[in-house]
Amino acid sequence: MFSKATALLALAASAAAHMTLNYPVPYGKATLNSSPLVPGDWPCKQRTGVYEVSEMNQWDAGETKEVSFIGSAVHGGGSCQFSLTTDSNPTEASQWKVIHSVVGGCPSNVTGNLPENPAGTGAAVFPVTMPESIPDGLYTFAWTWLNKIGNREFYMNCAPVQVGETGATASSANAASALGALPDMFVANLPDTSCSTKEGEDFNYPDPGQSLVDGASADLGDDLSGAGCASMTQMGAGNGQIGTPTQASGSGSSAPAATQPAATAVVSAPAASAPAASSAPGYSAAPVASASPVVSVPGVFAPGASSAPVASAPAATEPATSAAPVASAAPVASAAPSTPSTSEDCTPCTTDGDVVCIGTSSFGLCNRGCAVAQQLAAGMACTDGAITAAVSKRTFPRAHLHKRHGSGLRLN
């Protein structure tokens, strides 16, 4: 029988072995530990010195970099997203836009954990391409991870990146054309008692974006449970300043319907075109069936995983009016008291998370006493705090085409 001291030492060793971002070099590298986030850590694992620049990472538009990790406790893999925000000191109000998703096999797809390595390395590396259209400036890059095996956890590390000319700064306004249509970061398990993914599943993001890699052996699933899912899954939307927040489909969520606003319709952001990227050695591009251009970016996995393009096909037309409520794209409510803004772009409001109609063709989501106007899609209308569709809508479910390749292992 293990003594209490032995158990504590084992727990500490396990926590120390969790994964952390190796490249790009994270903020506050000397103070970054490898434990999962708790609510007070959002975003970027808050701590003293959280945004100290250990090393500035140069990452130009259109350039592909290999994202790597340190650690051995990969929890059987899981799903990861790689995102950007224009804020150099991100807060709860920051909006994160996903530039690449990996569904299954991230940060490695071994069963259980990797063997311990004195150098701390061994997980797979993943090629990620900076969007070609992104303007020069300073951004914050984030790696987020929903683990497959073990406690339901959410990991997030952040790093500073300079795109283009040194000294250039980025704003939500000048980056909106490049990032605005990309999906928002997906958040869950923060904490798992409020919204939890299902153990044993590689979480299938409701909107992973068009730069996507699926592990060939992934156990895909999108089960969510908990009363807080409607707000937690939208935390990545922040205040929506970069572009219209993406609304998650809510597929597989068992959150009670009472927690979601009734009689609303999904407001869809326009599809984004991902930049083309050169294939890594051992990979070749497969044809993609899609209603619009889709580019698949290769991933480099441990044995047993491969990259796969995404196939999209139109589904049968659904009636415009649905009795089922749709999850709101409201950002998580801040613990700080709401103070109405006096900005000319702000419509004052009282309840965080409420839909605010600004005329009949625009809406905003109340955040800290302010709703910023966002144009509704054609055929949509905002009346009395509800967004309704006047025309039939079509959904485009994602199919998964898996292509195995002869080689693809890249270890640190």
C-alpha positions as CSV (number, residue, x, y, z in Angstrom):
1,M,0.0,0.0,0.0
2,F,1.3,3.4,-0.9
3,S,1.8,5.9,1.9
4,K,0.2,9.3,1.7
5,A,3.7,10.9,1.0
6,T,4.4,8.4,-1.8
7,A,1.0,9.2,-3.4
8,L,1.7,12.9,-3.2
9,L,5.1,12.5,-4.8
10,A,3.6,10.4,-7.6
11,L,0.9,13.0,-8.2
12,A,3.6,15.7,-8.3
13,A,5.7,13.7,-10.8
14,S,2.6,13.2,-13.0
15,A,1.8,16.9,-13.0
16,A,5.4,17.8,-13.8
17,A,5.2,15.5,-16.8
18,H,2.2,17.1,-18.4
19,M,2.7,18.9,-21.7
20,T,3.8,22.4,-22.2
21,L,4.5,24.4,-25.3
22,N,8.1,24.2,-26.5
23,Y,7.8,26.2,-29.8
24,P,6.8,28.9,-30.3
25,V,8.6,29.9,-27.0
26,P,5.8,30.6,-24.5
27,Y,5.3,33.8,-22.5
28,G,6.8,33.5,-19.0
29,K,8.7,30.3,-19.8
30,A,10.4,30.3,-16.4
31,T,7.2,30.4,-14.5
32,L,5.0,28.2,-16.7
33,N,4.0,24.9,-15.1
34,S,2.3,22.0,-16.9
35,S,-0.9,21.6,-14.9
36,P,-4.3,22.1,-16.6
37,L,-6.2,25.3,-16.3
38,V,-8.6,26.1,-13.5
39,P,-11.2,28.9,-14.0
40,G,-8.9,31.6,-12.5
41,D,-6.2,30.7,-15.0
42,W,-8.2,31.8,-18.1
43,P,-6.7,32.8,-20.5
44,C,-3.1,31.8,-20.9
45,K,-2.6,30.3,-17.5
46,Q,-2.7,33.4,-15.4
47,R,0.2,33.9,-12.9
48,T,2.8,36.5,-11.9
49,G,4.8,37.3,-15.0
50,V,2.3,35.6,-17.3
51,Y,3.1,37.9,-20.2
52,E,6.8,38.3,-19.8
53,V,8.5,37.8,-23.2
54,S,11.1,35.1,-22.8
55,E,11.8,35.2,-26.6
56,M,9.9,36.9,-29.4
57,N,8.9,34.3,-32.1
58,Q,9.1,35.6,-35.7
59,W,6.3,34.0,-37.8
60,D,5.6,35.6,-41.1
61,A,2.4,35.4,-43.1
62,G,2.2,32.3,-45.2
63,E,5.1,30.7,-43.3
64,T,4.7,27.2,-41.8
65,K,6.2,26.5,-38.4
66,E,6.4,23.3,-36.5
67,V,4.7,23.6,-33.1
68,S,6.3,21.3,-30.5
69,F,5.9,20.3,-26.9
70,I,7.8,19.2,-23.8
71,G,6.6,16.4,-21.5
72,S,5.4,12.8,-21.5
73,A,1.9,12.8,-20.0
74,V,-0.1,13.0,-23.2
75,H,-3.2,11.3,-21.7
76,G,-3.8,9.1,-24.8
77,G,-3.8,12.2,-27.0
78,G,-7.0,14.2,-27.7
79,S,-7.8,17.3,-29.8
80,C,-5.9,20.6,-30.1
81,Q,-6.5,24.0,-31.6
82,F,-4.0,26.7,-32.5
83,S,-5.3,30.2,-32.3
84,L,-4.4,33.9,-32.5
85,T,-5.6,37.1,-30.8
86,T,-4.5,40.6,-31.6
87,D,-4.1,41.3,-27.9
88,S,-0.5,41.2,-26.5
89,N,-1.8,40.9,-22.9
90,P,-5.0,38.8,-23.4
91,T,-7.9,39.0,-21.0
92,E,-11.4,37.5,-20.7
93,A,-12.5,40.0,-23.3
94,S,-10.0,38.8,-25.9
95,Q,-11.3,37.0,-29.0
96,W,-9.3,34.0,-30.2
97,K,-9.5,32.9,-33.8
98,V,-8.5,29.3,-34.8
99,I,-5.9,29.0,-37.6
100,H,-5.5,25.2,-37.3
101,S,-7.2,22.3,-35.6
102,V,-6.1,18.7,-34.9
103,V,-8.8,16.2,-34.0
104,G,-7.3,13.1,-32.4
105,G,-3.6,12.3,-31.8
106,C,-2.6,15.6,-30.2
107,P,-0.1,16.1,-28.7
108,S,0.5,12.4,-29.5
109,N,-1.7,9.4,-30.1
110,V,0.0,6.7,-28.0
111,T,-2.2,4.7,-25.6
112,G,-1.7,6.3,-22.1
113,N,1.5,8.4,-21.9
114,L,4.9,8.6,-23.6
115,P,8.0,7.1,-21.9
116,E,9.7,9.7,-19.7
117,N,12.5,11.4,-21.4
118,P,15.3,13.2,-19.5
119,A,15.2,16.0,-22.1
120,G,11.5,16.3,-21.7
121,T,10.8,15.9,-25.4
122,G,9.1,13.2,-27.4
123,A,5.6,14.3,-28.4
124,A,4.7,14.7,-32.0
125,V,5.2,18.1,-33.8
126,F,2.6,19.8,-35.9
127,P,3.1,22.0,-39.0
128,V,0.9,25.1,-38.6
129,T,0.7,27.8,-41.3
130,M,0.2,31.5,-40.5
131,P,-2.6,32.7,-42.7
132,E,-1.2,34.4,-45.8
133,S,-3.6,37.4,-45.5
134,I,-2.7,38.3,-41.9
135,P,-1.2,41.8,-41.7
136,D,2.1,42.6,-40.0
137,G,1.9,43.0,-36.3
138,L,2.3,41.5,-32.8
139,Y,-0.1,38.8,-31.9
140,T,-0.6,36.2,-29.1
141,F,-0.6,32.6,-30.2
142,A,-2.3,29.9,-28.2
143,W,-2.3,26.1,-28.0
144,T,-5.3,24.6,-26.4
145,W,-5.9,20.9,-25.7
146,L,-8.8,18.7,-24.6
147,N,-7.2,15.5,-23.4
148,K,-8.7,12.0,-24.2
149,I,-7.9,9.9,-21.2
150,G,-8.0,10.8,-17.5
151,N,-9.7,13.7,-15.7
152,R,-11.6,16.0,-18.0
153,E,-9.1,18.9,-18.4
154,F,-8.3,21.9,-20.5
155,Y,-4.8,23.0,-21.2
156,M,-3.7,26.4,-22.7
157,N,-0.3,27.9,-23.3
158,C,0.4,31.2,-25.0
159,A,3.3,32.7,-26.9
160,P,4.2,36.1,-28.4
161,V,4.5,36.1,-32.2
162,Q,5.7,38.9,-34.5
163,V,4.3,38.7,-38.0
164,G,6.3,40.6,-40.6
165,E,8.1,43.8,-39.8
166,T,9.5,44.1,-36.3
167,G,7.8,46.8,-34.3
168,A,4.5,46.6,-36.2
169,T,1.4,46.3,-34.1
170,A,-1.8,44.6,-34.9
171,S,-5.3,45.7,-34.1
172,S,-8.7,44.0,-34.3
173,A,-9.7,46.4,-37.0
174,N,-6.7,45.7,-39.4
175,A,-6.8,42.0,-38.7
176,A,-10.6,41.5,-39.1
177,S,-10.5,40.8,-42.8
178,A,-8.0,38.0,-42.3
179,L,-9.2,36.5,-39.0
180,G,-12.8,37.7,-38.7
181,A,-14.4,34.8,-40.5
182,L,-12.3,32.1,-38.8
183,P,-14.0,30.1,-36.0
184,D,-13.6,31.0,-32.4
185,M,-11.5,28.9,-30.0
186,F,-13.6,26.1,-28.3
187,V,-13.4,25.8,-24.6
188,A,-14.7,23.0,-22.3
189,N,-13.7,21.3,-19.0
190,L,-13.0,24.7,-17.3
191,P,-14.2,23.3,-14.9
192,D,-15.5,19.9,-15.9
193,T,-18.3,20.2,-13.3
194,S,-19.8,23.0,-15.4
195,C,-19.2,21.6,-18.9
196,S,-17.4,18.3,-19.6
197,T,-16.3,16.4,-22.6
198,K,-16.5,12.6,-22.6
199,E,-13.5,10.5,-21.6
200,G,-12.2,8.2,-24.3
201,E,-13.3,10.4,-27.1
202,D,-11.2,12.6,-29.4
203,F,-13.3,15.7,-29.2
204,N,-14.8,16.6,-32.6
205,Y,-14.9,20.4,-32.7
206,P,-18.2,21.7,-34.0
207,D,-16.4,24.3,-36.1
208,P,-12.7,23.4,-36.4
209,G,-12.1,25.7,-39.4
210,Q,-10.8,24.7,-42.8
211,S,-7.2,24.1,-41.8
212,L,-7.7,20.7,-40.2
213,V,-6.0,17.4,-39.5
214,D,-7.8,14.3,-38.4
215,G,-6.0,11.4,-36.8
216,A,-6.7,8.2,-38.8
217,S,-7.3,6.2,-35.6
218,A,-9.2,9.0,-33.8
219,D,-12.2,8.0,-31.7
220,L,-14.3,11.0,-32.7
221,G,-17.1,12.2,-30.4
222,D,-18.7,15.5,-29.5
223,D,-20.5,14.6,-26.3
224,L,-20.8,17.5,-23.8
225,S,-22.5,17.5,-20.4
226,G,-23.2,20.2,-17.9
227,A,-25.4,23.2,-17.3
228,G,-22.6,25.6,-18.2
229,C,-21.9,24.5,-21.7
230,A,-23.9,27.2,-23.4
231,S,-21.6,29.9,-22.1
232,M,-18.3,28.0,-21.5
233,T,-18.0,26.8,-25.1
234,Q,-18.2,30.5,-26.2
235,M,-15.5,31.8,-24.0
236,G,-13.1,32.1,-26.9
237,A,-15.4,34.6,-28.5
238,G,-14.5,37.2,-25.9
239,N,-16.0,40.6,-26.9
240,G,-16.1,39.7,-30.6
241,Q,-14.0,42.7,-31.7
242,I,-12.0,40.8,-34.3
243,G,-15.2,39.5,-36.0
244,T,-18.6,37.9,-35.5
245,P,-18.3,35.2,-32.9
246,T,-18.9,31.7,-34.2
247,Q,-21.9,29.9,-32.7
248,A,-21.3,26.3,-31.8
249,S,-23.7,23.8,-33.2
250,G,-24.3,22.3,-29.7
251,S,-24.2,18.8,-31.3
252,G,-24.0,16.2,-28.6
253,S,-24.4,18.6,-25.7
254,S,-26.6,17.5,-22.9
255,A,-26.8,20.9,-21.3
256,P,-30.4,21.6,-20.1
257,A,-32.5,23.5,-22.6
258,A,-33.5,25.9,-19.9
259,T,-29.9,27.4,-19.9
260,Q,-30.2,28.4,-23.6
261,P,-32.2,31.2,-25.1
262,A,-35.3,30.0,-26.9
263,A,-36.6,30.8,-30.4
264,T,-33.3,31.9,-31.8
265,A,-31.5,30.8,-34.9
266,V,-27.8,30.2,-35.6
267,V,-25.9,33.2,-37.0
268,S,-23.2,31.8,-39.3
269,A,-20.0,33.6,-40.0
270,P,-18.9,33.4,-43.6
271,A,-16.5,30.5,-44.5
272,A,-12.8,31.4,-44.5
273,S,-10.3,30.3,-47.1
274,A,-7.2,28.8,-45.5
275,P,-3.9,29.5,-47.2
276,A,-2.3,26.7,-49.2
277,A,0.7,25.0,-47.5
278,S,3.4,22.8,-48.7
279,S,3.1,19.1,-47.7
280,A,5.6,17.8,-45.2
281,P,7.8,14.9,-46.3
282,G,5.9,11.7,-46.6
283,Y,2.5,13.3,-47.2
284,S,0.6,14.1,-50.3
285,A,-2.6,16.0,-50.8
286,A,-5.8,14.0,-51.5
287,P,-8.7,15.4,-53.5
288,V,-11.2,17.3,-51.4
289,A,-15.0,17.2,-52.0
290,S,-16.4,20.5,-50.9
291,A,-19.0,23.1,-51.7
292,S,-16.2,25.7,-51.4
293,P,-12.4,25.6,-51.6
294,V,-10.9,23.7,-48.6
295,V,-7.2,23.3,-48.0
296,S,-5.9,20.5,-45.7
297,V,-2.7,21.2,-43.9
298,P,-0.7,18.1,-43.0
299,G,0.2,17.1,-39.4
300,V,3.2,15.1,-38.2
301,F,2.1,12.5,-35.8
302,A,3.5,9.7,-33.8
303,P,2.8,6.2,-35.4
304,G,-0.8,5.4,-36.2
305,A,-2.0,8.9,-37.2
306,S,-2.2,10.6,-40.5
307,S,-3.5,13.8,-42.0
308,A,-6.9,13.8,-43.8
309,P,-8.7,16.5,-45.8
310,V,-12.2,17.5,-45.0
311,A,-15.1,16.7,-47.2
312,S,-18.2,18.9,-47.1
313,A,-21.5,18.1,-48.8
314,P,-24.9,19.9,-48.7
315,A,-27.5,18.3,-46.5
316,A,-31.3,18.3,-46.9
317,T,-32.9,21.6,-46.4
318,E,-34.4,22.1,-43.0
319,P,-37.4,24.2,-42.1
320,A,-36.5,27.7,-41.0
321,T,-38.4,27.5,-37.8
322,S,-37.2,24.9,-35.3
323,A,-38.6,24.1,-31.9
324,A,-35.2,23.2,-30.6
325,P,-33.3,26.1,-28.9
326,V,-29.8,27.0,-30.1
327,A,-26.9,27.8,-27.8
328,S,-26.1,31.5,-27.6
329,A,-22.8,32.9,-28.6
330,A,-22.6,34.8,-25.4
331,P,-19.1,35.1,-23.9
332,V,-18.6,34.0,-20.3
333,A,-19.8,36.5,-17.8
334,S,-17.0,38.4,-16.0
335,A,-16.8,38.5,-12.2
336,A,-16.1,42.2,-12.4
337,P,-19.2,44.5,-12.3
338,S,-20.4,45.6,-15.6
339,T,-19.8,49.3,-16.5
340,P,-21.6,50.6,-19.6
341,S,-19.2,51.9,-22.2
342,T,-19.4,55.3,-23.8
343,S,-17.7,54.2,-27.1
344,E,-19.5,55.3,-30.2
345,D,-19.6,51.6,-31.3
346,C,-21.3,50.6,-28.0
347,T,-25.0,50.2,-27.3
348,P,-25.5,50.2,-23.5
349,C,-27.0,47.1,-22.0
350,T,-27.6,45.6,-18.6
351,T,-27.3,41.8,-18.6
352,D,-24.2,40.1,-19.8
353,G,-24.9,37.5,-22.5
354,D,-28.2,39.0,-23.7
355,V,-28.8,39.5,-27.4
356,V,-29.4,43.2,-28.0
357,C,-31.2,44.2,-31.2
358,I,-29.6,47.2,-32.8
359,G,-32.2,48.0,-35.5
360,T,-33.7,45.0,-37.3
361,S,-30.6,44.0,-39.3
362,S,-27.9,44.2,-36.6
363,F,-27.4,42.7,-33.2
364,G,-24.9,42.7,-30.4
365,L,-24.1,40.5,-27.4
366,C,-24.1,42.3,-24.0
367,N,-20.6,42.1,-22.5
368,R,-19.6,44.3,-19.6
369,G,-22.5,46.6,-20.2
370,C,-21.7,47.1,-23.9
371,A,-23.1,45.5,-27.1
372,V,-21.1,46.1,-30.3
373,A,-23.2,46.1,-33.5
374,Q,-22.7,43.2,-35.8
375,Q,-24.5,42.8,-39.2
376,L,-26.9,39.9,-39.5
377,A,-26.7,37.5,-42.4
378,A,-29.1,37.9,-45.2
379,G,-32.6,36.5,-44.4
380,M,-32.1,37.1,-40.6
381,A,-33.9,39.6,-38.4
382,C,-33.5,40.7,-34.8
383,T,-36.7,41.4,-32.9
384,D,-37.2,41.8,-29.1
385,G,-33.8,40.2,-28.2
386,A,-34.2,37.2,-30.5
387,I,-32.6,36.4,-33.9
388,T,-34.9,34.6,-36.2
389,A,-34.6,33.2,-39.7
390,A,-37.0,34.3,-42.4
391,V,-35.8,31.8,-44.9
392,S,-34.9,28.1,-44.9
393,K,-31.4,27.2,-43.9
394,R,-29.1,24.6,-45.0
395,T,-26.5,22.7,-42.9
396,F,-23.3,21.3,-44.2
397,P,-22.1,18.4,-41.9
398,R,-18.5,17.5,-42.1
399,A,-17.4,14.1,-43.4
400,H,-14.0,12.6,-42.6
401,L,-11.8,11.2,-45.3
402,H,-8.8,9.5,-43.8
403,K,-5.7,8.8,-45.8
404,R,-2.8,6.8,-44.3
405,H,0.7,7.6,-45.4
406,G,3.9,5.6,-45.4
407,S,5.8,7.9,-43.1
408,G,5.0,10.9,-41.0
409,L,6.8,10.5,-37.7
410,R,8.6,13.6,-36.5
411,L,9.9,13.6,-33.0
412,N,11.8,16.3,-31.2
